[in-house]
Amino acid sequence: MSSTRDIEALIEMMAKLPGLGPRSARRAVLHLIRKRALLLTPLADMMQTVAVTARECLNCGNVGTSDICDICQSEKRANGELCVVEDVADLWAMERSGSFKGRYHVLGGTLSALDAVGPDELRIPRLIDRVATENVTEVILALNATIDGQTTAHYIADQLEGHVSLTSLAQGVPIGGELDYLDDGTITAAMRARKSL
């Protein structure tokens, strides 16, 4: 069994990825090994590159390969709209839908008294600074329709009330739903039907 130790270790690592359990990880590793030249070697090289170059945008919290992401650098996206999301996966879901052409702010989670996550553990102070300094005219709260997501949205709305127009996603987002799992049409419908808080 010691001759397969590295392969077993790879399967264990793959099984830690979201959506993969031990059986799925085993199938994926076997497929990669069979397609070593076509998949495994390029994948390993790309993972090494990303491990060295990936970083969070200092402005919004998106993930990219430079200190300021392409979205924050784009003058075309400086239209005064700032979409607040919980996680980078939510930002990517919004981008996939193609329904939003402004800039983003990634909180890095939601408020949670049970987990001792307060405003300072998230990027809420940075959000307030951005609203004050970046000519933001509208903040769109595109947070997950969970209890913690809605608590966070209400907290942010209280902090920004009177300083900027506040809207939230409307129809299309189910209660308890998460943006990363929604299809592009649902996200687009929710974005178009956003409402004032």
N, C-alpha and C positions, 0 to 999 in steps of 0.2 A: 504493500500500500504506500510505502514511502516514495515510490517512483511516481506517484500521482499527487504528491503533497501540494505542489504549486498549482495544479489544476483545481484541486479541492479548495485551496485558499482563494483562487479566483472565483469559483462558484459561490463561496461564502460571501465574498465582497459584493458580487453581483446581486445576491439575494437581499442585500441591504438596501438596494435601490427601490424607490417607490414603484409599486405595480408589479414587482418581481418577487416571487417566493422561491423557495429552494428548487422546485421542479422547473419553473420557468427559467431560472438562472442556469440550471444544468443544461437545458435545451439551448439556451443562447450561447453558452460557452462551447458546447459541442459544435454548434453551427459556426462560431468564430474560428475554432480550431480547423474545421474542415475547409474553411475559406480563408486560411491563414494569410496568403499573399494579397488577396483581394480585400479582406475586411480587417483581420486581426492586427496585422502590422500597421496599416494606415491609422486604424483606430487608436492603437497604443501611442503612435507618434503624435496624433492630434490631441490626445488626452494630456500628454507631456507638455505640449505647447500651451494648451489652455491652462494647465496647472501653473505655468510660469507667468502667463500674460493676463489672465482674467482678474478683474478688479471691480469694485463698486464705484459707480459715478459719485463723485464728491458732492454733486449738486442735487441729484434726484434719487439716488440709490439703485438705479438700474445696473445691470451687469454688462460689462463690455471689456475692451482691451486698452482703454485709455482712461485717464483720470476724469474726464468729462465725456459723457456718452454722445453719440451722434445726434440723438433727439434733442438734447440740451444745446448742442452746438448749432443746430439748424435755425437760421433766421426765419425760414418759412413757418416754423412751428411756434414762433414767438407771437401768437395771436391773442394773448391775454387769458386763454383757457388753460387751467391746470387741473388735471385729473388725478385724484388721490386714490391709490390702490394699496391693498394690504401687502402684496408680495410681488416679486419680479414675475412670477408665473402669471399673475393677473395682468400685469403690464403687457406681457407677450400675448395674452389672449385678446386684449383690446387692440393691439397692433395687428393681429391676425384678422380681426374683423374689418379693419380699414375704416372704421366709423369715426375715429377721433384724429384730428390733425393738430392738436395742441401739444403741450408738454405734460409730463407726469411728475408725481411725487410718490415714492414707495415708502410706506410707513415701516415696513419690516415686522409686521404683526398687528395685533389688536390689543386694546386695553383688556386686562383680565385680572380682577382682584384675587381670584383663586391661585393664579400663577405669579402673583406679585409683579405684573407688568403694568407700569404706570406710564404717563406721557413722556417722561424723560428716558425711558427705555426704548421708546419708539422715536421716529423722526418728526414728532409733532412740533417741537420748538423750531426745527429747521423749516418746517412748513410755514409757520407763522412769520418767520424771517423772510421767506421767499415771497409771501403775499405782500409784505411791506416794501420789498425792494425791487421786485421784478415786473411792476405794472400789471399785476394779475387782476383781471376784471371778473372772472368767474372761477369758482372752485367747484368741481364736479366730484362728489363723494361716491366713488364706484367701489364701495366696500362690500364684502360678502354679506348675504342676507342671513347672517347668524346672529345670535344674541350679542356676542362680543363685537361683531362687525357693526351692528346697529348702535351699541353703546359707544363705540369709538366714533361713529359718525355724529352722534348727538354731542359728544364732548367737543369735537372739532367745530361743529356748528356753533356751539356756545362761545368758543374762543374767537371765532372769526365773524360773529354776528355784527353787522353794521360796518364792517371793513370791506366786504366784497360780496358779490352775488353768490349765493350757495344753491346748488342743485344736487340731486341724487338720481341714481338710475331708477327707472320706474318699471313698467310692465315687462314681463319676459324673464325676470330673474326670480326663480322660485324661492320661497322661504326655506332657509336651510341650505340653499344652493351655493356653489362656489364658482367664480368666474372661469377658472381654468378648465372646468368640466362642461361649459356651455358651448353650443355651436355658434358659428359666426353670425347667423341670422338672428338668433336670440339676443346676442350682445348688441347687434346693430339696432334692433327694435327697442331694446332697453335704453340705449344711448339717445335715440331720437325722441323718446317719450319721457325724458328726465323731467323732474318737477322741482319746484322751489321748496326749501325746508322752512 
